[in-house]
Amino acid sequence: MDTIRRERDELTTTYVTGLTALNIPWPDCHMADWHSQVLTDPKYWLWSGRHLTATNHLLGNEDVYDATEILRRYALDTPDNTFAAGYDRAVFDLIHHFTQKGKPVPNIQYKDIDDAIDAERIKRWIEVVDLPAAQKAAMLDWFRHCE
C-alpha cells in the first residue's frame, strides 16, 4: 500500500473505516473481505468519528491512505481526498469502538481475515496507546477468542 500513501502534514480527521474499509481492494494486498458491493453507495460507508469512535488521538494518520481513485471505481461521485483505513487500522478501529461500548465486534472474526491483516502490528498498537488496561485486554481478546 505504500505506493498509494499520500503524505499529509495535518491529521486526517475523518476517513472510511471498519467493515467498509475491509472491502477496499488495496493494490498488492490480500483481500480482507469480499463484499465490495458495499462500496457502491457512499451513504452506507462507515466513517471514523461518525459511525465508529475516532482513534486519531491514539494513532494519528497511521495506516490511513488516500483512497479516492480506488473508491471511484465503485462510486463515481467519491470526492477528492477521500481517505480510508488500511486493513490493520480498520480492525483496530472496529475493536476499539466495540470494546469501548462493551459489545462484541459484529460480523468479523479474526479467523476470517487473519491472512489479510498484520495481527502483531495491531497488537503492538493496542499495547502502546493510551487506553485503560481493561479495554486493552478486551481488544486483545478479539484475537484470542478465535485462536
N, C-alpha and C positions, 0 to 999 in steps of 0.2 A: 504493500500500500504506500510505500514511501514515494513512489512516482506520482501519486496524486495529492501528496501532502501540500498544503499551502501555508507558508509562513505567515503568522499573524502576530502583530505586536500587542494587540489588545485581546482581552478574554472574549471568546465566543460564548455568549450567554445562553443562547437557545439553539438547539440542534436536534435533528431527528435521532431518536434513540430507542431502546427497548426492542420489542419484537419487530418493529418496523425496520430498524437498522440491521437486525439479524437477517433480514431478507434482501439486503442490498448485495448485488453480485460484484464485490470488490475484485479488481484485477489481481491475479496471482494469489488468490485466497480460495481455500476450500469453502464452499457454501455452508453457512451455519444453519440456515433454514431454507425451505424450498417453496415458499408461498409468495412468490414475487407479485402475484396479483394484488396483494395489499398495497403495493407501491403505486397503483394506477390512480388512486384518488387521495390527494393530499389532505382532504378533510378527515381522513381516518389515520393519518400518520401520528405517531406518538412523539411528543416534543419534551425535551428537558425543561423543567421549570413550569410546564403546563400540565402534562399528563403524568409525568414521573418527577419525583423530587429532584431538584437541581443538585448536581455534585461538583459544580465548578469550583466551589470553595475548597473542595477536597483534592481535586486532580487537575484543576486548570484546564488547559486545552489538550491534555494528554489523550492520544488516540481519538481525536476529533479531526475530521477531514472535510474538504470542500467536495461535496457530492453532487453538485449542480448538474454536471454533464451526465453522470450515471442516472440520476433520478429523472432527467428529461427524456430518457428512453421510455419511461413508464408514464410520466405526467409532463406533457409538453409545456405546461404553464409554470413549471418549477422556477421560482425566482433566482436571479443571480445570487451567488454567495449563500447557497443553502448548504449548511454543514450537517454532517451526520457522524455518529459514533461508529468507530470500528467495532468489530465483534466483541473484543475484550471489554471495551468501555460500555457497550450496550448491556453486557452481562452484569458488570459492576453496577450500572445504574439500576437495573432491574432488581438485583438482590438487595441493594441499598434501600431502594424505595419500599419494597415489601417487608423487609425486616424492620424498617423504621415504623411501619404500620402494624407490625406484629402478625403478618399474614404470610402464607407460603407463596412462592413465585408461581403464578398460574401459567400453564401451557408450555413450559420449557423446563427440561431437566438436564442436568449435567451430562448424563449418559447419551443424550440425544445430540449434543453438539461438541462433545469432548475432542473430536478430531478437527474442529474448526477454530477453537479458542486456545489461548495460552493460559491454562489454569494457574500455573505458577506465577505468572505476571499479575494476574488478578488477585491472587492470594497475597503477593507482596504489597500491592496497593492497599489491601484491607489491613495488613499489619502496620503500615506506616501512616495511614490517615488518622486524623483526629476525630475519633468516634468513641462512644462508650464501649468498654470491654464486652458487655453483654451483646451489643449489636454486632461487634466484630465476630464474636463467637457464632451468632445466628447466621451471619453472612457466610462464614466458613462451613457451617453445617450444610449449606446448599450443595457443596461439593461432596461431603461425606454421606449425605442422605442416599446417594445413588452408587456409592462405591461398594 
